[in-house]
């Protein structure tokens, strides 16, 4: 099964992000927009794991989460992620003022590396995926709209408190990914 560790988004923030997403959709670009109930911040992509590894993954997640106190996150703007010069993903940029999100990422990464999962060698760029670009059709209109929501142009959407982290199973379907929570670990629960 395909797994990842992530933080879910509060209902109030989900509504705010969905309203921004709707404004971006008016550009009529070819983007597969993420459903609001699927908004999340990936802490660690695990990849393929066997069913018999779930108990140990959950225990290691619990240990990593216990070592990190609850923390606040802010949305500081909307942006894009490019790959090989092409815009691939439209995102909401996330800021962790006290860097506890980075600490949580490192804790989870190190605990799961002990099971043979790869250490994440890339810098953590916390974000919430709002949409995946399907083609260049309408992309310039979308990018012009996106400029109005850049970190320089937009007031941050502040503070929701993160108190837990989840283990998700991701199933790929023709309509997109479907997510299911398999385990929840509470932060700071030593």
C-alpha positions as CSV (number, residue, x, y, z in Angstrom):
1,X,0.0,0.0,0.0
2,X,1.1,3.6,-0.7
3,X,1.5,5.6,2.5
4,X,2.3,9.1,3.7
5,X,2.3,11.1,6.9
6,X,0.4,14.4,6.9
7,X,-1.3,17.1,8.8
8,X,-5.0,17.8,8.1
9,X,-6.4,21.2,7.6
10,X,-9.0,22.8,10.0
11,X,-12.5,23.2,8.7
12,X,-12.3,27.0,8.8
13,X,-9.1,27.1,6.9
14,X,-10.4,24.6,4.4
15,X,-13.3,27.0,3.7
16,X,-11.0,30.0,3.2
17,X,-8.7,28.0,0.9
18,X,-11.6,26.7,-1.1
19,X,-12.8,30.3,-1.6
20,X,-9.4,31.2,-3.0
21,X,-9.3,28.1,-5.1
22,X,-12.7,29.1,-6.6
23,X,-11.2,32.5,-7.6
24,X,-8.3,30.8,-9.3
25,X,-10.7,28.4,-11.2
26,X,-12.2,31.5,-12.9
27,X,-9.1,31.6,-15.1
28,X,-10.4,28.5,-16.8
29,X,-7.0,26.8,-16.9
30,X,-6.7,23.1,-17.3
31,X,-6.1,22.2,-13.7
32,X,-7.3,19.2,-11.7
33,X,-8.4,21.0,-8.6
34,X,-8.1,19.2,-5.3
35,X,-11.3,18.6,-3.3
36,X,-11.2,20.6,0.0
37,X,-11.6,17.5,2.1
38,X,-8.3,16.3,0.7
39,X,-6.2,19.4,1.6
40,X,-3.3,18.4,3.7
41,X,0.4,19.1,4.5
42,X,2.7,16.2,3.7
43,X,5.2,15.7,6.5
44,X,6.7,12.5,5.0
45,X,6.0,10.5,1.9
46,X,6.7,6.9,2.8
47,X,5.7,5.2,-0.5
48,X,5.0,1.5,-0.7
49,X,4.8,-0.4,2.5
50,X,3.6,-3.9,3.4
51,X,0.5,-4.5,5.6
52,X,2.6,-6.1,8.3
53,X,4.6,-2.9,8.7
54,X,1.6,-0.8,9.8
55,X,1.9,-1.5,13.5
56,X,5.6,-0.5,13.6
57,X,5.1,2.6,11.4
58,X,2.3,3.7,13.8
59,X,4.4,3.1,16.8
60,X,7.3,5.1,15.3
61,X,4.9,7.9,14.3
62,X,3.6,8.0,17.9
63,X,7.2,8.4,19.2
64,X,8.0,11.2,16.7
65,X,4.8,13.0,17.5
66,X,5.3,12.8,21.2
67,X,8.7,14.5,20.8
68,X,7.0,17.6,19.2
69,X,4.7,20.0,21.1
70,X,1.6,21.2,19.3
71,X,2.2,24.3,17.1
72,X,0.6,26.9,15.0
73,X,0.8,27.2,11.2
74,X,-0.1,30.1,8.9
75,X,-0.9,30.3,5.2
76,X,1.3,33.1,3.8
77,X,0.2,33.1,0.1
78,X,-0.5,31.0,-3.0
79,X,2.2,29.9,-5.4
80,X,3.2,27.3,-7.9
81,X,5.7,24.5,-8.0
82,X,7.7,24.0,-11.2
83,X,9.4,20.9,-12.5
84,X,11.9,21.2,-15.4
85,X,10.6,24.7,-16.1
86,X,6.9,23.8,-16.3
87,X,4.3,24.7,-13.8
88,X,3.0,21.5,-12.3
89,X,1.2,22.3,-9.0
90,X,-0.7,25.3,-7.5
91,X,-0.2,25.5,-3.8
92,X,-0.9,27.4,-0.6
93,X,2.4,28.2,1.1
94,X,2.6,27.2,4.7
95,X,4.7,28.9,7.4
96,X,5.7,27.3,10.7
97,X,6.9,30.4,12.7
98,X,8.7,28.4,15.4
99,X,9.9,25.6,13.0
100,X,8.2,22.8,14.9
101,X,6.8,21.5,11.5
102,X,10.5,21.0,10.4
103,X,11.2,19.3,13.7
104,X,8.2,17.0,13.3
105,X,9.3,16.2,9.7
106,X,12.9,15.3,10.9
107,X,11.5,13.2,13.8
108,X,9.2,11.2,11.6
109,X,11.8,10.9,8.8
110,X,14.5,9.6,11.2
111,X,12.1,7.1,13.0
112,X,11.0,5.6,9.7
113,X,14.5,5.5,8.3
114,X,15.1,2.9,11.0
115,X,12.6,0.7,9.2
116,X,14.5,1.0,5.9
117,X,12.4,3.8,4.4
118,X,14.5,6.5,2.6
119,X,15.6,9.6,4.5
120,X,14.2,12.7,2.8
121,X,17.3,14.6,1.5
122,X,15.3,17.5,0.1
123,X,14.5,20.7,2.0
124,X,11.0,20.6,3.5
125,X,8.8,23.1,1.6
126,X,5.5,22.9,3.4
127,X,2.5,23.5,1.3
128,X,-1.1,22.5,0.6
129,X,-1.7,21.3,-2.9
130,X,-4.7,23.1,-4.4
131,X,-4.5,21.9,-8.0
132,X,-2.4,19.9,-10.5
133,X,-1.8,21.6,-13.9
134,X,-2.9,19.3,-16.7
135,X,-1.8,21.5,-19.7
136,X,-0.7,25.0,-20.7
137,X,-4.2,25.9,-21.8
138,X,-5.2,29.0,-19.8
139,X,-2.1,28.8,-17.7
140,X,-1.0,32.4,-18.3
141,X,-4.4,33.7,-17.1
142,X,-4.1,31.5,-14.0
143,X,-0.5,32.7,-13.3
144,X,-1.7,36.4,-13.6
145,X,-4.4,35.7,-11.0
146,X,-2.0,33.8,-8.8
147,X,0.1,37.0,-8.5
148,X,-2.7,38.6,-6.5
149,X,-2.3,36.0,-3.8
150,X,1.5,35.9,-3.6
151,X,3.1,36.2,-0.1
152,X,4.0,39.8,-1.0
153,X,0.4,40.7,-2.1
154,X,-1.7,38.8,0.4
155,X,-2.4,39.1,4.1
156,X,-1.4,35.8,5.8
157,X,-4.2,33.5,7.0
158,X,-3.1,32.9,10.5
159,X,-3.0,30.3,12.9
160,X,-4.5,27.0,13.2
161,X,-3.1,24.8,15.9
162,X,-1.7,21.4,14.9
163,X,-2.3,18.8,17.6
164,X,-1.9,15.6,15.7
165,X,-0.5,14.0,12.6
166,X,-2.0,11.2,10.5
167,X,-0.8,8.1,8.6
168,X,-2.7,8.1,5.2
169,X,-3.1,5.4,2.7
170,X,-3.3,6.8,-0.9
171,X,-5.1,4.9,-3.6
172,X,-4.6,6.1,-7.2
173,X,-7.8,6.2,-9.3
174,X,-8.6,7.6,-12.7
175,X,-10.4,10.5,-11.0
176,X,-7.4,11.2,-8.7
177,X,-6.0,10.0,-5.4
178,X,-8.3,8.8,-2.6
179,X,-7.1,9.1,0.9
180,X,-7.9,7.1,4.0
181,X,-6.5,7.8,7.6
182,X,-5.0,4.6,9.0
183,X,-3.6,6.1,12.3
184,X,-3.5,9.3,14.2
185,X,-0.6,10.3,16.5
186,X,-1.0,13.1,19.1
187,X,1.7,15.7,19.4
188,X,3.5,16.2,22.7
189,X,1.8,13.2,24.3
190,X,4.8,11.9,26.2
